[in-house]
Structures are given as C-alpha cells and as structure tokens.
Amino acid sequence: MRNKQRGDSSSRERRYFPRVRYRANALLISGESRWPVEVIDISYNGVLAATLQQLPLHTRDEVTLHLPTDSGETIRLQGSLAHRNGQYLGLQCKATNIDFRSRLRELIEQRQPLQ
C-alpha cells in the first residue's frame, strides 16, 4: 500500500473517477416521489445535485435520476443517497444499461475534469 503523506493530492481526493462540471435540470425519483433537482457535477459513479426544498431522503435511500443530455436524450442513473449537506445531495449511482453507460461516458469525456 502506498504511504500517503500530508499534502499528497491523492490523500485529499479519494475519487477513482474524475468529476466534471455538468449543469442540468434533472428529475430525482425515490419510490413514488419525484423532485426536480439541479445537477452540479457528475462522474461515472455519482452525481452532485442541489434542490430548493428539503427532501425526505436519508443516506442509503434508493434513488433514480433522470439526467437530460445536451442532445435532448435522457440518461437513467440508479443508486442511493450517499450524503447530504444542506441543499446539496451526493448520489452514488450508475447508468442502468449499456446504452446509458455509453452516453454517460461520451458526456463526461467531452468535458474537462474539475480541479
């Protein structure tokens, strides 16, 4: 195992997949409930979203996110609420099928990773 020293960028950033900025209005679904959210950034394994209202969700609650693309298509991501901080929701999720994974990969590769 690699020794992580203070100041090493890998000790500050634990993500394996890069995050990219992606602003879009999306639909978050949990059970029978649906809420509009604004996507802030995405990666292959997750999304940071914001909401104007307090949602009745708890960590590990299952969610589905319908994420629109620039081309007008929608990618469906399925996962769970990983964390929340005020109006911000960290979703751990993956595309639900091979077509959605391909579209997500294209969307991410078209953008520069966040620093």
Salt bridges, closest charged atoms under 4 A:
ASP8 OD2 - ARG2 NH2 2.60
GLU13 OE2 - ARG15 NE 3.16
GLU38 OE2 - ARG23 NH1 2.94
ASP41 OD2 - ARG19 NH1 3.32
ASP61 OD2 - HIS58 ND1 3.77
ASP70 OD2 - ARG111 NH2 2.76
GLU73 OE2 - ARG103 NE 3.16
